[in-house]
Amino acid sequence: VEEPTRIVTSNGAARPGTREWDKEKVNRDRRRERDRSSEAENREPIGPTKSLEELFKKTKTTPALYWKPLSEETIKRKEEARNRRMLAALKKKSRSRSRS
């Protein structure tokens, strides 16, 4: 009785083409694929989304630049910070003049 010929890879892997050191990577890829498909099924439907034109203002230049105006509070904070810096610079300048 003749035994069937068995092709043995160098590392004895059952499936030809999968090397021993690739098995973990293949398993990890399969897990990721399975997780992604289950996430897609469990994900709630997303409602209507707003376009960039609805969220921001747009320049007429090409390419278009999207921007959002500052709030009054932000403007006030920036102006106060600028005034503090200017006062500090003036004080520093007047001190250096008085020493000369």
Salt bridges, closest charged atoms under 4 A:
GLU20 OE1 - LYS23 NZ 3.34
ASP22 OD2 - ARG19 NH2 2.76
GLU24 OE2 - ARG31 NH2 3.36
GLU53 OE2 - LYS58 NZ 3.49
GLU73 OE2 - ARG77 NH2 3.80
